[in-house]
Amino acid sequence: MSASCGNRVVGSRVRELAEALAALFAADQQLVLDLNAARRRLLDACDRLRLGSPDDRPQRPAGFGGREAIADAIRQALGDYQLLAEQRREVAADVGEATGRLVDAMAACGFSEAQARTADVRALRDGVYRQEG
Protein backbone atom coordinates (compact mmCIF):
# COMPACT_ATOMS: atom_id res chain seq x y z
CA MET A 1 0.00 0.00 0.00
CA SER A 2 1.34 3.44 -0.83
CA ALA A 3 0.44 6.96 0.20
CA SER A 4 -0.01 9.79 -2.25
CA CYS A 5 2.32 12.74 -1.99
CA GLY A 6 1.14 15.45 -4.35
CA ASN A 7 1.62 13.79 -7.71
CA ARG A 8 4.21 11.41 -6.26
CA VAL A 9 3.79 8.11 -4.45
CA VAL A 10 5.80 7.07 -1.45
CA GLY A 11 5.69 3.29 -1.35
CA SER A 12 5.67 0.94 1.59
CA ARG A 13 9.35 0.06 1.00
CA VAL A 14 10.30 3.74 1.41
CA ARG A 15 8.22 3.93 4.59
CA GLU A 16 9.88 0.78 5.98
CA LEU A 17 13.35 2.09 5.20
CA ALA A 18 12.51 5.48 6.71
CA GLU A 19 11.27 3.72 9.86
CA ALA A 20 14.55 1.81 10.13
CA LEU A 21 16.57 5.00 9.62
CA ALA A 22 14.51 6.88 12.20
CA ALA A 23 15.16 4.06 14.70
CA LEU A 24 18.89 4.38 14.04
CA PHE A 25 18.66 8.14 14.64
CA ALA A 26 16.92 7.44 17.97
CA ALA A 27 19.61 4.91 18.92
CA ASP A 28 22.30 7.46 18.09
CA GLN A 29 20.59 10.08 20.25
CA GLN A 30 20.56 7.68 23.19
CA LEU A 31 24.22 6.84 22.64
CA VAL A 32 25.07 10.55 22.73
CA LEU A 33 23.29 10.86 26.08
CA ASP A 34 25.12 7.79 27.41
CA LEU A 35 28.48 9.07 26.11
CA ASN A 36 27.92 12.39 27.85
CA ALA A 37 27.07 10.61 31.10
CA ALA A 38 30.24 8.49 30.89
CA ARG A 39 32.27 11.61 30.11
CA ARG A 40 30.81 13.37 33.16
CA ARG A 41 31.69 10.39 35.36
CA LEU A 42 35.23 10.41 33.99
CA LEU A 43 35.62 14.15 34.55
CA ASP A 44 34.16 13.86 38.05
CA ALA A 45 36.66 11.14 38.94
CA CYS A 46 39.50 13.23 37.51
CA ASP A 47 38.32 16.20 39.57
CA ARG A 48 38.46 14.01 42.65
CA LEU A 49 42.09 13.27 41.83
CA ARG A 50 42.89 16.91 41.06
CA LEU A 51 41.40 18.06 44.34
CA GLY A 52 43.60 15.57 46.12
CA SER A 53 42.99 12.15 47.44
CA PRO A 54 40.76 12.06 50.48
CA ASP A 55 43.45 9.88 52.07
CA ASP A 56 45.69 12.97 52.10
CA ARG A 57 43.09 15.22 53.72
CA PRO A 58 42.35 15.58 57.38
CA GLN A 59 38.56 15.42 56.76
CA ARG A 60 36.83 13.46 54.02
CA PRO A 61 34.12 15.33 52.08
CA ALA A 62 30.98 13.33 51.41
CA GLY A 63 31.12 11.28 48.22
CA PHE A 64 34.91 11.03 48.04
CA GLY A 65 36.50 7.61 48.11
CA GLY A 66 40.09 6.56 48.44
CA ARG A 67 42.60 6.46 45.61
CA GLU A 68 41.63 2.91 44.68
CA ALA A 69 37.95 3.87 44.42
CA ILE A 70 38.86 6.87 42.26
CA ALA A 71 41.03 4.71 39.98
CA ASP A 72 38.18 2.17 39.68
CA ALA A 73 35.74 4.95 38.81
CA ILE A 74 38.09 6.24 36.11
CA ARG A 75 38.61 2.78 34.64
CA GLN A 76 34.86 2.08 34.62
CA ALA A 77 33.95 5.43 33.07
CA LEU A 78 36.69 5.14 30.46
CA GLY A 79 35.64 1.59 29.59
CA ASP A 80 32.00 2.68 29.28
CA TYR A 81 33.00 5.64 27.13
CA GLN A 82 35.10 3.50 24.80
CA LEU A 83 32.33 0.91 24.43
CA LEU A 84 29.72 3.58 23.73
CA ALA A 85 32.00 5.30 21.22
CA GLU A 86 32.41 2.01 19.36
CA GLN A 87 28.65 1.44 19.41
CA ARG A 88 28.13 4.94 18.03
CA ARG A 89 30.64 4.24 15.25
CA GLU A 90 28.67 1.08 14.37
CA VAL A 91 25.39 3.01 14.36
CA ALA A 92 26.97 5.64 12.08
CA ALA A 93 27.97 2.92 9.62
CA ASP A 94 24.43 1.49 9.78
CA VAL A 95 22.98 4.99 9.18
CA GLY A 96 25.15 5.35 6.08
CA GLU A 97 24.02 2.00 4.71
CA ALA A 98 20.36 2.67 5.56
CA THR A 99 20.55 6.10 3.93
CA GLY A 100 21.91 4.53 0.75
CA ARG A 101 19.07 2.01 0.67
CA LEU A 102 16.51 4.75 1.25
CA VAL A 103 17.97 6.96 -1.49
CA ASP A 104 17.92 4.01 -3.92
CA ALA A 105 14.31 3.16 -3.03
CA MET A 106 13.22 6.76 -3.44
CA ALA A 107 15.07 7.02 -6.78
CA ALA A 108 13.14 3.95 -7.93
CA CYS A 109 9.95 5.89 -7.10
CA GLY A 110 11.06 8.85 -9.22
CA PHE A 111 12.67 11.10 -6.63
CA SER A 112 16.03 12.71 -7.38
CA GLU A 113 19.02 11.91 -5.18
CA ALA A 114 18.92 15.47 -3.83
CA GLN A 115 15.23 15.11 -2.93
CA ALA A 116 15.89 11.78 -1.25
CA ARG A 117 18.84 13.09 0.76
CA THR A 118 16.89 16.11 2.02
CA ALA A 119 13.67 14.23 2.77
CA ASP A 120 12.20 14.38 6.26
CA VAL A 121 12.65 10.78 7.42
CA ARG A 122 9.96 11.08 10.06
CA ALA A 123 7.44 12.27 7.45
CA LEU A 124 8.45 9.44 5.10
CA ARG A 125 7.57 6.94 7.82
CA ASP A 126 4.00 8.21 7.47
CA GLY A 127 4.12 8.01 3.67
CA VAL A 128 4.50 11.77 3.23
CA TYR A 129 7.32 13.35 1.24
CA ARG A 130 8.52 16.59 2.80
CA GLN A 131 11.92 18.19 2.71
CA GLU A 132 13.63 18.47 6.06
CA GLY A 133 14.14 21.88 7.50
Secondary structure, DSSP 8 states (H G I E B T S, - for coil): --EEETTEEE-HHHHHHHHHHHHHHHHHHHHHHHHHHHHHHHHHHHHHHHT--GGGSSS--TT---HHHHHHHHHHHHHHHHHHHHHHHHHHHHHHHHHHHHHHHHHHTT--HHHHHTB-HHHHHTT---B--
